[in-house]
Every structure is written in structure tokens, then in C-alpha cells.
């Protein structure tokens, strides 16, 4: 274990960077007297990637006495995907070399720090559903044929649901669906149901509240957090064999931090600092809906048949228009829906690459039409998510793709990457943070094998 002085700089204030900061301060050999840890986040605002009328602080929806309070000095932390993701945790996620460790650490963190209240940790179900959407008001459904609800081959005999929730439970049983999934509709909606995960192997968190909590807990143990600090260079010694500093811009001034160990946890921005690490970026849109009543704890992977007359979804390769044309034929869409314990439901749509990655999370653009696509689609299968719900947020973020990559970068001593975690970043952040803390303070990962996450495989 390392007791020698270290100047550790973490680049990125998302969940990977914040978990790295947290686990460094929990390492047995960590000492605030000998280990100086600084976390640099490029943005100083969380408003990017949200429309102006969106709720800006999700903690206001939870119990104000226990939820993770927003630290004004941390504005910018969780400003990207870490604040706008779904927050699903699963033992059946990937990559399997780190998933079991991370799932266990999530449970331990929640128990130690009151995560059920502080960041909405709970066990839940995950399911796959096939549905047929209803045409929303204002659009013509007159060309819609009286076809049967969408069904998989395994559920051919299960048809005919009722709008009354009390009768829905019988129909749900016919489909093999649980009775408490009673917030889905009706005769033209749910057609097939298949369980994917149970509370034994599936859980969830509110990603922004979880990230903010990890940042605060790290700061409480001595980590210095600097937002609005965009890193422009990782400086190496003359022989190129070790890191010696990190240069960043803040408030128009350039500063350089002496650094012995640099962790690049910049998500989709990683390649701008480490072009040799093949992390790419795709944009994803999502919405948050306040439901009229608490809905049961399910993460739903949907396949929704949109009938003729339904608002046409925005094409993947074009900017959206707020004028939605009615569909002439049918189309399948697959939004994901996560019920949350704060009385909301989160739903996300497909990714796109229409707008290039901006300078920081503060400049992320929201394509409102893509958010409206999601609102129409989930409202087409549930009144709780549609006409009876209230849209609280329309948002967008960039997902890092290609990894995850966790470990030393080449032969440069002290240079570590932790990025490219795809849609499982929240799930795998605790394991990543713990492994990086071991790499820096023990000289090697101990809690799990890097396996396919090792950057050496692509360098």
C-alpha cells in the first residue's frame, strides 16, 4: 500500500470521477496529509441539457429532510449523463468481470449512507413488454384498423384488457404480468409481458442524487472539488514516462496543478484528452413525468407498435420538428421507462448523432421534438404517464460508448483512464472507483480483474 505523497487529479465530475474520489478517500492507506486529491469538472452549471421549464433540482421531489441537498459550490457536478440517466442497476448487466462487485458496492453504500432516502436506492423489477399505443388527442386515428393488440408468439392467446384498473389485474394475470403493474393500459395496449429481473438481481438509484452524494462524501474526507475548470492538457515529464501536471482554464485564466497521478474520467469527452482511447459519444433524450399516484417499482423495456395516425417519431439522422406528422403506416419504437420512488417516472428514447459533442455539458442542446416523441409514446400506453401525468423535465445528454476502459494508459506512469461505460455507467461506477483507487494506491487492481476493460487491449 502507498504511503508516499501523491498529488492525484481526477478529470470529470460525473459518476465515475465522483466514485473514484470517494473510494480513494476510503482506501486503507489514504491520508489527507500525504494524498492531495483534486477533482476538476469543466462545467459550472447543471442547466445544460435541460429545457428552461424543466425542474432543475430533483431533490425537491424527495423528502427534503433526507435527500441529497444541492451544494452551490458543486454546480456542474452530474451535469451530463450522470444527472440524466435512468439509474438502473443489475447483476445481469455487463461487463460481467466488474458487475457483481459494483452491484454489491451499491448495496453497501446505500446501507452505510442511507441511500434509500438520500439517492432513491431500492430493489425493483425489470420487465419486457409489447404494447400497442393509442392515438393521442388531436391526431387522426380514423385509419387505424381494429387489429388485435401486439403479441409475441409466446403470448398469442392473451388478448383483451380492460380500462378499469380493478379489471386490469385479471388481464395482467392472463399475460403472466404481475397485478401491481396496473399503471399500463388497456384494450389496445399491453399485449405481452416477460420478466427480466427481480429484486434479487435488480435495483435502481436516482443518478444525479447519487453522483452529488458521492461528491459530497468525498469532499467531506478531504477531496478538493473545482467546477468550471476545463482541462486543456495533461503534462508529462520530459522523457514522457510520467505525469507531472494538469493544466486547466477557469474564469479565463490558465492554471496548472502539480500531479503525480491523473485519472481521466471525462466520459464522452475523454478522447479530447486521450485520443488513443476509442470512446465515442451519442446523444440521448429523456423526460421525467410526475405521476398522479406512486407507481410500482418496475423498469420496463418496451416495444410499442405505433398505429397509423400516431405522431411520426423524429428520424434518427435529422433535427426534430415540433410539428408532428401522423404516421401513414405502423412503426415500432422502444422507449425505456423507470418508475422512481419520488413519485415520478423516467423515460428515454433512442440515441442520435445529429449534433456534435459540445465543449462542456453546459452547452448540450435539447431537441424538444425528440422529448415530445417520448411523451406521446409513453402516454399512448399509460394514462399515468400521459394525460394524468405532469411532465417535469425534458432533457438530453451524451452517452460515452466503446468501453468501459479502466486502468493505466500505456507506459506513462500515473496516467489512468476510467471512461466509456456506455449505458451501464451508474451501475458500474462504484467498482470502477474502487479499482482505480487500488491501481493508484496499491499499484494494481485487487477487487476484480480488469479483463476486457484493460486499456492495454486497444493501445
DRENKE-968584 format. One record per residue (C-alpha): residue in three letters; x, y, z. Coordinates in steps of 0.25 Angstrom, whole numbers. Layout:
# DRENKE-968584
[site Ala,[X,Y,Z]]
...
# end
This chain:
# DRENKE-968584
[site Unk,[0,0,0]]
[site Unk,[5,14,-3]]
[site Unk,[8,24,8]]
[site Unk,[17,32,-1]]
[site Unk,[12,46,-4]]
[site Unk,[3,47,-16]]
[site Unk,[-4,59,-24]]
[site Unk,[-16,52,-30]]
[site Unk,[-24,59,-41]]
[site Unk,[-38,54,-45]]
[site Unk,[-43,60,-58]]
[site Unk,[-58,59,-59]]
[site Unk,[-69,62,-49]]
[site Unk,[-79,51,-54]]
[site Unk,[-82,38,-46]]
[site Unk,[-68,31,-50]]
[site Unk,[-60,43,-45]]
[site Unk,[-68,45,-32]]
[site Unk,[-68,30,-29]]
[site Unk,[-53,30,-31]]
[site Unk,[-51,41,-22]]
[site Unk,[-60,34,-12]]
[site Unk,[-52,21,-12]]
[site Unk,[-39,28,-12]]
[site Unk,[-43,34,2]]
[site Unk,[-48,21,7]]
[site Unk,[-35,13,3]]
[site Unk,[-28,8,16]]
[site Unk,[-15,15,12]]
[site Unk,[-22,28,9]]
[site Unk,[-17,40,17]]
[site Unk,[-21,54,15]]
[site Unk,[-7,59,20]]
[site Unk,[0,51,9]]
[site Unk,[-10,50,-2]]
[site Unk,[-15,62,-9]]
[site Unk,[-27,59,-17]]
[site Unk,[-34,69,-27]]
[site Unk,[-46,67,-35]]
[site Unk,[-47,76,-47]]
[site Unk,[-61,78,-54]]
[site Unk,[-61,86,-67]]
[site Unk,[-75,92,-65]]
[site Unk,[-80,101,-55]]
[site Unk,[-95,99,-58]]
[site Unk,[-105,88,-58]]
[site Unk,[-115,95,-67]]
[site Unk,[-109,89,-80]]
[site Unk,[-117,78,-86]]
[site Unk,[-130,83,-79]]
[site Unk,[-141,92,-85]]
[site Unk,[-143,105,-77]]
[site Unk,[-156,100,-72]]
[site Unk,[-150,87,-66]]
[site Unk,[-149,84,-51]]
[site Unk,[-134,87,-48]]
[site Unk,[-133,80,-35]]
[site Unk,[-138,66,-33]]
[site Unk,[-136,67,-18]]
[site Unk,[-148,76,-17]]
[site Unk,[-157,64,-21]]
[site Unk,[-152,55,-9]]
[site Unk,[-152,57,6]]
[site Unk,[-145,70,8]]
[site Unk,[-140,65,21]]
[site Unk,[-132,53,16]]
[site Unk,[-130,55,1]]
[site Unk,[-116,59,-4]]
[site Unk,[-116,74,-3]]
[site Unk,[-110,82,-14]]
[site Unk,[-97,89,-11]]
[site Unk,[-96,102,-19]]
[site Unk,[-81,100,-20]]
[site Unk,[-83,87,-27]]
[site Unk,[-91,93,-38]]
[site Unk,[-87,85,-51]]
[site Unk,[-85,72,-43]]
[site Unk,[-94,62,-50]]
[site Unk,[-97,72,-61]]
[site Unk,[-96,61,-72]]
[site Unk,[-101,47,-74]]
[site Unk,[-99,45,-59]]
[site Unk,[-110,54,-56]]
[site Unk,[-120,50,-67]]
[site Unk,[-118,35,-68]]
[site Unk,[-129,25,-63]]
[site Unk,[-121,19,-51]]
[site Unk,[-123,4,-54]]
[site Unk,[-114,-6,-46]]
[site Unk,[-114,-20,-50]]
[site Unk,[-106,-33,-47]]
[site Unk,[-109,-37,-62]]
[site Unk,[-102,-24,-67]]
[site Unk,[-89,-24,-74]]
[site Unk,[-77,-26,-74]]
[site Unk,[-78,-37,-64]]
[site Unk,[-64,-36,-59]]
[site Unk,[-68,-24,-51]]
[site Unk,[-83,-24,-50]]
[site Unk,[-84,-33,-37]]
[site Unk,[-74,-25,-30]]
[site Unk,[-81,-12,-33]]
[site Unk,[-95,-17,-30]]
[site Unk,[-91,-21,-16]]
[site Unk,[-84,-8,-14]]
[site Unk,[-97,-1,-18]]
[site Unk,[-104,-8,-7]]
[site Unk,[-93,-6,3]]
[site Unk,[-92,9,0]]
[site Unk,[-107,10,2]]
[site Unk,[-107,3,15]]
[site Unk,[-95,12,20]]
[site Unk,[-100,25,16]]
[site Unk,[-116,24,16]]
[site Unk,[-116,23,1]]
[site Unk,[-131,19,1]]
[site Unk,[-134,33,6]]
[site Unk,[-122,41,0]]
[site Unk,[-122,36,-14]]
[site Unk,[-134,27,-16]]
[site Unk,[-127,14,-15]]
[site Unk,[-137,2,-16]]
[site Unk,[-138,-12,-21]]
[site Unk,[-148,-13,-33]]
[site Unk,[-153,-22,-44]]
[site Unk,[-149,-21,-59]]
[site Unk,[-158,-26,-70]]
[site Unk,[-160,-26,-85]]
[site Unk,[-174,-22,-90]]
[site Unk,[-180,-22,-104]]
[site Unk,[-191,-12,-106]]
[site Unk,[-200,-4,-116]]
[site Unk,[-201,11,-114]]
[site Unk,[-214,18,-114]]
[site Unk,[-214,30,-124]]
[site Unk,[-213,43,-115]]
[site Unk,[-224,54,-116]]
[site Unk,[-222,64,-127]]
[site Unk,[-217,53,-137]]
[site Unk,[-226,45,-146]]
[site Unk,[-228,30,-143]]
[site Unk,[-239,28,-153]]
[site Unk,[-230,20,-162]]
[site Unk,[-226,11,-150]]
[site Unk,[-231,-3,-153]]
[site Unk,[-237,-12,-142]]
[site Unk,[-225,-21,-141]]
[site Unk,[-222,-29,-129]]
[site Unk,[-212,-24,-118]]
[site Unk,[-198,-27,-121]]
[site Unk,[-194,-41,-116]]
[site Unk,[-181,-49,-116]]
[site Unk,[-182,-63,-121]]
[site Unk,[-182,-68,-107]]
[site Unk,[-194,-60,-103]]
[site Unk,[-203,-62,-115]]
[site Unk,[-215,-66,-106]]
[site Unk,[-214,-54,-97]]
[site Unk,[-223,-43,-102]]
[site Unk,[-233,-33,-98]]
[site Unk,[-230,-23,-86]]
[site Unk,[-240,-14,-78]]
[site Unk,[-238,0,-75]]
[site Unk,[-243,-1,-61]]
[site Unk,[-231,-4,-53]]
[site Unk,[-238,-14,-44]]
[site Unk,[-241,-22,-56]]
[site Unk,[-227,-20,-62]]
[site Unk,[-221,-29,-51]]
[site Unk,[-229,-41,-57]]
[site Unk,[-223,-37,-71]]
[site Unk,[-209,-36,-65]]
[site Unk,[-210,-50,-59]]
[site Unk,[-215,-55,-73]]
[site Unk,[-202,-49,-79]]
[site Unk,[-193,-54,-67]]
[site Unk,[-191,-40,-63]]
[site Unk,[-192,-36,-48]]
[site Unk,[-204,-30,-42]]
[site Unk,[-197,-17,-37]]
[site Unk,[-193,-13,-52]]
[site Unk,[-206,-7,-52]]
[site Unk,[-202,7,-58]]
[site Unk,[-201,1,-72]]
[site Unk,[-214,2,-81]]
[site Unk,[-223,-5,-87]]
[site Unk,[-230,-12,-98]]
[site Unk,[-221,-6,-109]]
[site Unk,[-208,-6,-100]]
[site Unk,[-202,-17,-93]]
[site Unk,[-200,-30,-102]]
[site Unk,[-189,-38,-96]]
[site Unk,[-180,-38,-83]]
[site Unk,[-167,-45,-79]]
[site Unk,[-160,-43,-66]]
[site Unk,[-145,-40,-68]]
[site Unk,[-140,-36,-54]]
[site Unk,[-145,-37,-39]]
[site Unk,[-141,-30,-26]]
[site Unk,[-131,-41,-24]]
[site Unk,[-123,-36,-36]]
[site Unk,[-128,-22,-40]]
[site Unk,[-129,-9,-33]]
[site Unk,[-129,6,-36]]
[site Unk,[-123,19,-32]]
[site Unk,[-126,34,-35]]
[site Unk,[-113,36,-43]]
[site Unk,[-112,51,-40]]
[site Unk,[-114,50,-26]]
[site Unk,[-105,38,-25]]
[site Unk,[-94,46,-32]]
[site Unk,[-96,58,-23]]
[site Unk,[-95,50,-11]]
[site Unk,[-82,43,-15]]
[site Unk,[-76,56,-18]]
[site Unk,[-80,62,-4]]
[site Unk,[-76,49,3]]
[site Unk,[-62,50,-4]]
[site Unk,[-61,65,-1]]
[site Unk,[-64,62,14]]
[site Unk,[-52,53,14]]
[site Unk,[-42,64,8]]
[site Unk,[-45,64,-7]]
[site Unk,[-44,78,-13]]
[site Unk,[-55,80,-24]]
[site Unk,[-53,91,-34]]
[site Unk,[-64,93,-45]]
[site Unk,[-63,102,-57]]
[site Unk,[-49,96,-59]]
[site Unk,[-48,91,-73]]
[site Unk,[-35,83,-75]]
[site Unk,[-27,86,-87]]
[site Unk,[-14,78,-85]]
[site Unk,[-8,66,-77]]
[site Unk,[6,70,-75]]
[site Unk,[17,59,-76]]
[site Unk,[31,59,-71]]
[site Unk,[42,62,-82]]
[site Unk,[44,47,-84]]
[site Unk,[29,45,-86]]
[site Unk,[30,34,-75]]
[site Unk,[21,40,-64]]
[site Unk,[11,50,-62]]
[site Unk,[15,63,-55]]
[site Unk,[3,73,-56]]
[site Unk,[-11,76,-61]]
[site Unk,[-14,90,-68]]
[site Unk,[-28,95,-68]]
[site Unk,[-35,108,-71]]
[site Unk,[-44,115,-61]]
[site Unk,[-51,128,-61]]
[site Unk,[-42,132,-73]]
[site Unk,[-29,128,-66]]
[site Unk,[-20,117,-68]]
[site Unk,[-15,109,-56]]
[site Unk,[-6,96,-55]]
[site Unk,[-7,86,-44]]
[site Unk,[5,78,-40]]
[site Unk,[0,64,-42]]
[site Unk,[7,50,-39]]
[site Unk,[-6,42,-43]]
[site Unk,[-16,47,-53]]
[site Unk,[-30,39,-55]]
[site Unk,[-37,43,-68]]
[site Unk,[-52,40,-65]]
[site Unk,[-57,50,-75]]
[site Unk,[-68,41,-81]]
[site Unk,[-71,45,-95]]
[site Unk,[-60,56,-95]]
[site Unk,[-49,46,-91]]
[site Unk,[-44,45,-105]]
[site Unk,[-41,60,-106]]
[site Unk,[-30,58,-95]]
[site Unk,[-27,43,-99]]
[site Unk,[-29,42,-114]]
[site Unk,[-23,28,-113]]
[site Unk,[-35,23,-104]]
[site Unk,[-46,20,-114]]
[site Unk,[-58,26,-106]]
[site Unk,[-69,32,-115]]
[site Unk,[-82,40,-112]]
[site Unk,[-96,38,-115]]
[site Unk,[-107,48,-111]]
[site Unk,[-119,42,-103]]
[site Unk,[-132,49,-99]]
[site Unk,[-141,47,-87]]
[site Unk,[-153,52,-80]]
[site Unk,[-157,52,-65]]
[site Unk,[-172,51,-62]]
[site Unk,[-179,53,-49]]
[site Unk,[-190,42,-47]]
[site Unk,[-203,45,-41]]
[site Unk,[-201,33,-31]]
[site Unk,[-188,26,-28]]
[site Unk,[-186,15,-38]]
[site Unk,[-180,1,-35]]
[site Unk,[-165,-1,-36]]
[site Unk,[-162,-6,-50]]
[site Unk,[-152,-3,-60]]
[site Unk,[-159,-6,-74]]
[site Unk,[-152,-9,-87]]
[site Unk,[-163,-7,-97]]
[site Unk,[-167,-10,-111]]
[site Unk,[-178,-1,-115]]
[site Unk,[-186,-2,-128]]
[site Unk,[-190,12,-133]]
[site Unk,[-202,11,-141]]
[site Unk,[-206,19,-153]]
[site Unk,[-209,33,-149]]
[site Unk,[-199,33,-138]]
[site Unk,[-189,45,-137]]
[site Unk,[-177,41,-146]]
[site Unk,[-165,39,-138]]
[site Unk,[-153,49,-141]]
[site Unk,[-144,41,-151]]
[site Unk,[-130,37,-145]]
[site Unk,[-122,46,-155]]
[site Unk,[-130,59,-155]]
[site Unk,[-133,70,-145]]
[site Unk,[-147,69,-140]]
[site Unk,[-159,78,-143]]
[site Unk,[-170,82,-133]]
[site Unk,[-180,79,-144]]
[site Unk,[-182,64,-143]]
[site Unk,[-188,58,-156]]
[site Unk,[-197,46,-154]]
[site Unk,[-192,32,-158]]
[site Unk,[-197,26,-170]]
[site Unk,[-193,12,-166]]
[site Unk,[-189,5,-154]]
[site Unk,[-175,7,-146]]
[site Unk,[-169,0,-135]]
[site Unk,[-162,9,-124]]
[site Unk,[-155,4,-111]]
[site Unk,[-154,15,-100]]
[site Unk,[-150,10,-87]]
[site Unk,[-158,14,-74]]
[site Unk,[-153,14,-60]]
[site Unk,[-163,17,-48]]
[site Unk,[-156,24,-37]]
[site Unk,[-159,25,-22]]
[site Unk,[-160,40,-22]]
[site Unk,[-174,40,-30]]
[site Unk,[-168,41,-44]]
[site Unk,[-165,32,-55]]
[site Unk,[-153,34,-65]]
[site Unk,[-154,30,-79]]
[site Unk,[-143,31,-90]]
[site Unk,[-143,29,-105]]
[site Unk,[-133,25,-116]]
[site Unk,[-119,31,-118]]
[site Unk,[-115,41,-129]]
[site Unk,[-102,47,-134]]
[site Unk,[-109,59,-141]]
[site Unk,[-102,70,-132]]
[site Unk,[-87,68,-129]]
[site Unk,[-81,67,-115]]
[site Unk,[-81,82,-110]]
[site Unk,[-69,88,-101]]
[site Unk,[-75,84,-88]]
[site Unk,[-88,79,-82]]
[site Unk,[-93,93,-81]]
[site Unk,[-95,94,-96]]
[site Unk,[-103,82,-98]]
[site Unk,[-115,84,-107]]
[site Unk,[-129,78,-105]]
[site Unk,[-137,75,-117]]
[site Unk,[-151,77,-111]]
[site Unk,[-157,69,-122]]
[site Unk,[-150,57,-118]]
[site Unk,[-155,58,-104]]
[site Unk,[-169,60,-109]]
[site Unk,[-167,47,-117]]
[site Unk,[-165,40,-103]]
[site Unk,[-176,47,-97]]
[site Unk,[-186,43,-108]]
[site Unk,[-181,29,-108]]
[site Unk,[-182,26,-93]]
[site Unk,[-195,34,-92]]
[site Unk,[-200,24,-102]]
[site Unk,[-199,12,-93]]
[site Unk,[-202,19,-79]]
[site Unk,[-211,30,-74]]
[site Unk,[-202,31,-62]]
[site Unk,[-190,35,-71]]
[site Unk,[-199,42,-81]]
[site Unk,[-212,51,-79]]
[site Unk,[-212,49,-64]]
[site Unk,[-197,52,-62]]
[site Unk,[-189,65,-62]]
[site Unk,[-176,66,-70]]
[site Unk,[-165,71,-61]]
[site Unk,[-153,71,-69]]
[site Unk,[-149,70,-84]]
[site Unk,[-134,67,-85]]
[site Unk,[-122,62,-93]]
[site Unk,[-108,57,-90]]
[site Unk,[-97,50,-97]]
[site Unk,[-94,35,-94]]
[site Unk,[-80,30,-95]]
[site Unk,[-79,18,-104]]
[site Unk,[-68,8,-107]]
[site Unk,[-63,3,-93]]
[site Unk,[-62,3,-82]]
[site Unk,[-47,5,-81]]
[site Unk,[-41,4,-67]]
[site Unk,[-27,5,-64]]
[site Unk,[-13,10,-67]]
[site Unk,[-11,17,-81]]
[site Unk,[1,12,-88]]
[site Unk,[15,13,-81]]
[site Unk,[12,27,-75]]
[site Unk,[14,25,-60]]
[site Unk,[2,31,-53]]
[site Unk,[-7,32,-65]]
[site Unk,[-21,25,-63]]
[site Unk,[-33,25,-71]]
[site Unk,[-47,21,-66]]
[site Unk,[-57,24,-77]]
[site Unk,[-66,19,-88]]
[site Unk,[-76,12,-79]]
[site Unk,[-88,12,-89]]
[site Unk,[-102,11,-82]]
[site Unk,[-97,4,-70]]
[site Unk,[-88,15,-64]]
[site Unk,[-97,17,-52]]
[site Unk,[-97,2,-49]]
[site Unk,[-82,0,-51]]
[site Unk,[-77,13,-45]]
[site Unk,[-74,8,-31]]
[site Unk,[-66,-4,-36]]
[site Unk,[-59,6,-45]]
[site Unk,[-56,15,-34]]
[site Unk,[-51,4,-25]]
[site Unk,[-42,-2,-35]]
[site Unk,[-36,11,-39]]
[site Unk,[-33,14,-24]]
[site Unk,[-26,1,-24]]
[site Unk,[-18,4,-36]]
[site Unk,[-13,17,-31]]
[site Unk,[-11,13,-16]]
[site Unk,[-7,-2,-17]]
[site Unk,[-1,-2,-31]]
[site Unk,[-11,-12,-37]]
[site Unk,[-26,-15,-36]]
[site Unk,[-29,-25,-25]]
[site Unk,[-44,-26,-24]]
[site Unk,[-47,-31,-38]]
[site Unk,[-40,-34,-51]]
[site Unk,[-39,-23,-62]]
[site Unk,[-42,-33,-73]]
[site Unk,[-47,-27,-85]]
[site Unk,[-47,-13,-78]]
[site Unk,[-32,-12,-79]]
[site Unk,[-28,-1,-88]]
[site Unk,[-15,-9,-92]]
[site Unk,[-24,-17,-101]]
[site Unk,[-27,-5,-110]]
[site Unk,[-13,2,-109]]
# end
